[in-house]
Amino acid sequence: MNTRTKTALIAVGVMLGFWLLTKGLNSLVRSPGATSYAYNCAQCHGENGEGIGQLVPPLANTDWLEENINQVPCIIRHGIKDSLFVNGVWYNEEMLGLAQLNDIQVANITNYISKRFTKEQTFFTQDKVDELLNACEID
């Protein structure tokens, strides 16, 4: 094997190793929203937003979320007692609010849900989330 071939193989090996390392590290690093969602929301709504049968509505690919994404910060903070009609199914179970989360955590989860589970993928600034939280209609 000549020197040129050895050098090319080494270069390819280094690039492949770097690519694999990068992929591995990226899978370990989660956004704050993903981490907060996994800890606070995924037990009920599912890691992939699939929900739980007719008890907990899905988040992924839902007509309701697409049309009501601005309600998400209030629902995260205060929960919801009303029935929801999601993709042709009524969900009647109450969702308790997560009042222990600060406004930044609510914004992070809202952005994660929007990015992961909606087509439009709206980005919510902290000011917008604060505005939505201040306007919440609480029963």
N, C-alpha and C positions, 0 to 999 in steps of 0.2 A: 504494500500500500504506500503510495507516495505521500509526501508532506502535505501537498494541497488537499488531498482526500482526507487525511487525518485532521487537518485544520477545519475543513468543512464539517466533518462529523462532530468534532468538538463544539463548533459553533452551533450546530443544530441541537446537540445535546444540552448545551447551556441555555439556549432559547426555550427548549422544551421544558427543562427544569424550572426556569424562571416562570414560564406560563403556568405550570402545575402549582408552584408555590403561590403565585398570585391568586389562582382560583381557590386554593385551599384557604388562604388568609381571608379572602373576600367572603367566603361562606361562614367564617367564624365571626366576622365583624357585622353586627346588626345595627340598623338605625335605632335611635332612641324610641321612635314610634313603634317599630317592629318588636322591640324588647318589651315596651309597655303593653302593647296589644297581646303578646304571648303570655304575659304575666296576669293581665287583668281581664282579657276578653275571650281568648282562644278556648278556654274551658267550656264555654257555652256556644260561642259562635263558630268554633272550629278554627284550626290553624289555617285552613284554606277558605274560611268564610262559608262553610257548608251548612252551619246551623245544626239543630238537633230535631229531626223529624218535624212534627207539628207543635213542638214545645218552644223552640227558639228559632227565630227566622234566620235564614241565610243572609249573608252580606254580599257574597259573590254573585254577579250577574243578576241583580234584582232590579225590577222596575222601581220599587219603593226607594231604594238608596239613590238611584240615579236622579229621582225627582225631589228628594228630601235631604240631600247631603248637608245643607245648612242647619238642619235640626240635630245633627250628630253631636256637636259639642254639648248641647243642653241635655241630650239623652245620656251621654257619658256621665255628666256631672250629676243629674237629678233622676235618672232612670225614666221609665215610662210605664204608665198604668193603663193607657188606652190599648184597645185592640188594634192590630196592624194587619192590613191586607197586602201580602207580599207574593208576587207571582201567582196570584189566583188562590192563595191559601190564607185563611184567617189565623192569626196568632194572638192568643188571649192571655198568655202568662205575663205577669208583671216583671219588668226588669228593674232591679234595684240600681240606684245611682252609685257612682264611685266618688263620693264627696271628698275622700282622702286625697284624690289626685289634685295637684296644683294646675294652674292654667297652662303652663308650658307642657305638662304631660298630656293634658286634654288636647292641646294643639297638635302635639306629636302623634297621638293616636288618630285624631281626625285626619291629618295628612296621610298617615299610613293607610287608613281605610280608603280614603279617596284614591290614592295612588294604586293600591293593590286591588280594589274591588269595584271601581267605577271606570267607565269608558272615558269620561271627560277628564278625570284626574286633576281636579281643581286643587290649587295650592292655597292654603289658608295661612295668612300672616298671623302673627301673634295679636296684632291690633284687631284683625277681623274676628278671630276667635273670642277675644275679650268683648268685642261688640255683640257677638252672638250670645255669649254667656250672660251679658248684662240684660239682654232682651228676652231671656227665657221666661216663658209663661209656666209658672209652677202651680200645681194643684194644691 
